[in-house]
Amino acid sequence: MTARDDYRCETLETGDGHYAAVTRIMGKNRSARTMIEAAEYVRLAEGSEILKFPVELYTEMLVLGAEARSEVDGLPAPRCQYHKIEELKHIPRMDEHEQIQSVIECLRSIQGRNIMLKIQPPYSLLASVSDLSQFLRWLVKNEDEIRCALEGILLGLTDYVKKALQCGVGIVSLVDPFGLVGVLGEDKYRAFAGEYTARLLWNLTDCLDSSLIHVCPRCSRLLEDFRFLRSERIECAPGSYINMLLALSKERSVRFVGHQCINKETTDHVYILSQDL
């Protein structure tokens, strides 16, 4: 399985397996109203307590410039946009894109509901819109250009998530499909995937008074292995994992949770993550 195939599988596991219905509901004239209708459809179909945004597959990729032209097995498979290293300087600011502004407008209109914002960290976003056959070479030969692109993505992503948190998002679900040590090697993982994920978390720490960031288990364990985070296992009464996360989001002392899949139905423990090493 390639990194891009792995991305497709992990994305679908985070609640986007209803793409055909979501696309039908959204139609061509996307608006805050149709986004909410689509999110409600997914919530009811999953029997969930929470509305998840963005509701469409690959929203972040499209915002950063990928082209939504082809489909595989009835699902969109956006074409990567950046094939030359010099093109990375033209990656747009995520938080300034019309589609992201529509997401924020949507979140603002439903404050008071249980809301989850789904994101990827900077490295995975950059990898997802780049030609992977070239991208791994750029990590070796063009570190300065890669860092410049990651800095821009980090800035836009940070501002986007901060605006979403101000709209009442309770859980930010972070999934990192491309941050793979087996592909990158330890040095490149630490320098690009690990560092920029950790910086994103650090940038958002002071905005998490009534919310938390849930880090997917593969990502959270790597961040701990590379000493970007540490974890503490907390035992609790068996119950719904998502309800535990919603309750923990109100605790000001809890900002990051991980080491378990966010789609896990029940659990009797949680892993609290912190950057206090």
C-alpha positions in Angstrom: 0.0 0.0 0.0 1.4 3.4 -1.0 1.4 6.5 1.3 -1.4 7.9 -0.8 -3.5 4.7 -0.6 -2.9 4.7 3.1 -4.1 8.3 3.2 -7.3 7.3 1.4 -8.0 4.5 3.8 -7.3 6.6 7.0 -9.4 9.4 5.7 -12.4 7.2 5.1 -12.0 5.7 8.6 -12.5 9.2 10.1 -16.1 9.4 9.1 -15.9 10.3 5.4 -17.3 7.0 4.1 -20.5 8.8 3.2 -19.0 10.8 0.4 -21.6 10.1 -2.3 -24.5 11.2 -0.1 -22.5 14.2 1.1 -21.8 15.3 -2.5 -25.4 14.9 -3.4 -26.5 17.1 -0.4 -23.9 19.7 -1.0 -24.6 20.0 -4.7 -22.7 22.6 -6.8 -23.8 25.6 -4.8 -22.0 24.9 -1.6 -23.1 27.0 1.4 -23.1 26.9 5.2 -26.6 25.6 5.1 -25.7 22.6 2.8 -22.6 21.9 4.9 -24.7 21.6 8.0 -27.2 19.4 6.3 -24.4 17.1 5.1 -22.8 17.0 8.5 -26.2 16.2 10.1 -26.6 13.3 7.6 -23.2 11.9 8.5 -23.9 12.3 12.2 -27.2 10.4 12.0 -25.8 7.7 9.7 -23.1 7.1 12.2 -25.3 7.3 15.3 -22.8 9.9 16.5 -23.1 12.6 19.2 -20.9 15.0 17.2 -21.0 17.1 14.0 -17.8 16.7 11.9 -16.3 19.3 9.7 -15.1 19.7 6.9 -17.8 17.4 5.5 -16.1 16.8 2.2 -13.2 14.5 1.4 -9.8 16.2 0.7 -11.0 19.7 1.6 -7.5 20.7 2.8 -5.8 19.3 -0.3 -8.1 21.3 -2.6 -7.6 24.5 -0.6 -3.9 24.1 -1.0 -4.2 23.8 -4.7 -4.8 20.1 -5.6 -7.1 19.6 -8.6 -10.3 17.5 -8.0 -10.5 15.9 -11.4 -10.3 12.1 -11.2 -12.1 9.5 -9.2 -11.1 6.0 -8.0 -13.8 3.5 -7.0 -16.4 6.4 -7.1 -14.3 8.5 -4.7 -12.4 11.7 -5.6 -8.6 11.3 -6.0 -7.4 14.9 -6.4 -4.3 15.3 -8.6 -1.3 16.7 -6.9 -0.5 20.2 -7.9 3.2 20.7 -7.3 5.7 19.0 -9.5 8.6 21.4 -9.3 10.3 22.7 -6.2 9.9 26.3 -7.2 6.2 25.9 -7.3 5.9 25.4 -3.6 6.4 29.2 -3.0 2.9 29.6 -4.6 1.0 27.5 -2.1 -1.9 29.7 -0.9 -2.7 30.6 2.7 -5.2 28.1 3.9 -7.1 30.4 6.3 -7.7 33.0 3.5 -9.3 30.5 1.1 -13.0 31.0 0.4 -13.8 27.3 1.2 -12.2 27.6 4.6 -14.0 30.8 5.3 -17.2 29.0 4.5 -16.3 26.3 7.0 -15.8 29.0 9.6 -19.1 30.7 8.8 -20.8 27.3 9.1 -19.2 26.6 12.6 -20.1 30.1 13.8 -23.8 29.4 12.9 -24.0 26.2 15.0 -22.2 27.3 18.2 -23.5 25.3 21.2 -23.5 22.0 19.3 -20.9 19.2 19.8 -18.4 19.9 16.9 -15.3 18.2 15.7 -12.8 19.8 13.3 -10.7 17.3 11.2 -7.2 18.4 10.2 -3.9 17.1 9.1 -0.5 18.5 10.2 1.7 20.6 7.9 4.0 17.8 6.7 1.1 15.6 5.6 -0.7 18.5 3.9 2.4 19.4 1.9 3.1 15.8 0.9 -0.6 15.3 -0.1 -0.4 18.1 -2.7 3.1 17.3 -4.0 4.3 14.8 -6.6 5.6 12.1 -4.2 8.1 10.8 -6.7 9.8 14.3 -6.5 8.9 15.2 -2.9 11.1 12.7 -1.2 14.1 13.9 -3.3 13.2 17.5 -2.3 13.5 16.6 1.4 17.2 15.7 0.7 18.2 18.3 -1.8 15.9 21.3 -1.1 15.5 21.5 2.7 15.2 25.3 2.8 12.4 25.4 0.2 10.6 22.6 2.1 10.9 24.4 5.4 9.6 27.6 3.8 6.5 25.8 2.4 5.9 24.2 5.8 6.2 27.5 7.6 3.5 29.0 5.3 1.2 26.0 5.8 1.8 26.0 9.6 0.8 29.7 9.8 -2.4 29.3 7.7 -3.4 26.1 9.5 -2.8 27.6 12.9 -5.0 30.6 12.2 -7.7 28.4 10.6 -7.9 26.2 13.7 -7.8 29.2 16.1 -10.8 30.7 14.3 -12.6 27.3 14.5 -11.9 27.1 18.2 -13.4 30.5 18.7 -16.6 29.2 17.0 -17.0 26.5 19.7 -15.2 23.5 18.3 -14.8 21.0 21.2 -12.5 18.4 19.5 -9.9 18.9 16.9 -9.1 15.5 15.3 -5.5 15.4 13.9 -4.6 12.6 11.5 -1.1 12.3 10.1 -1.2 9.8 7.1 2.2 10.8 5.5 4.4 11.2 8.6 5.9 7.7 8.3 9.3 6.9 9.8 9.6 3.9 7.5 9.4 6.2 4.5 11.3 9.2 5.8 13.9 7.8 8.1 14.4 9.1 11.7 16.2 12.3 10.8 13.8 13.5 8.2 10.8 12.5 10.3 12.1 14.5 13.3 13.0 17.5 11.1 9.9 17.8 9.1 6.9 15.7 10.2 7.5 15.6 13.9 8.8 19.1 14.4 5.9 20.8 12.5 3.2 18.7 14.1 4.7 19.5 17.6 4.8 23.2 16.7 1.2 23.2 15.5 0.2 21.7 18.9 2.3 24.3 20.7 0.8 27.2 18.7 -2.7 26.0 19.7 -2.1 25.3 23.4 -3.3 28.6 24.8 -6.6 28.4 22.7 -7.8 25.1 24.2 -9.6 26.3 27.3 -12.8 24.5 26.4 -11.6 22.1 23.8 -8.9 19.5 23.1 -6.8 18.1 20.2 -7.1 14.3 19.7 -4.0 13.0 17.9 -4.3 9.7 15.9 -2.5 6.8 17.6 0.2 6.3 15.0 1.1 10.0 15.1 0.9 10.3 18.9 3.1 7.3 19.5 5.7 8.6 17.1 5.7 12.0 18.7 6.2 10.3 22.1 8.9 8.0 20.7 10.8 11.1 19.4 10.2 13.0 22.7 8.0 15.7 21.3 5.2 14.6 23.7 4.8 12.4 26.8 1.7 10.5 27.8 -0.1 9.5 31.0 -2.6 6.6 31.0 -5.7 7.5 33.1 -8.1 4.7 34.1 -11.8 5.5 34.0 -15.2 3.9 34.1 -16.0 2.0 30.9 -18.0 4.1 28.5 -18.2 5.8 25.1 -14.8 7.1 24.0 -16.2 10.1 22.1 -18.3 11.1 25.2 -15.2 10.9 27.3 -13.4 13.2 24.9 -16.3 15.7 25.0 -16.2 15.7 28.8 -12.4 16.0 28.9 -12.6 19.0 26.5 -14.1 21.0 29.3 -11.1 20.3 31.6 -8.6 23.1 31.2 -5.8 20.8 32.4 -6.4 18.5 29.4 -5.3 19.8 26.0 -4.1 16.8 24.1 -5.3 13.1 24.0 -4.0 10.3 21.8 -2.8 6.7 21.5 -6.3 5.4 20.7 -8.4 5.7 17.5 -11.0 8.4 17.7 -13.5 6.0 16.2 -13.1 3.5 19.1 -16.6 2.9 20.5 -15.8 2.2 24.2 -12.8 2.3 26.5 -11.9 2.2 30.2 -8.9 4.5 29.9 -7.5 7.5 28.1 -4.0 8.7 27.3 -3.4 12.4 28.2 -0.6 13.9 26.2 1.5 16.9 27.2 4.5 18.8 25.8 6.0 19.2 29.3 9.1 17.1 28.8 
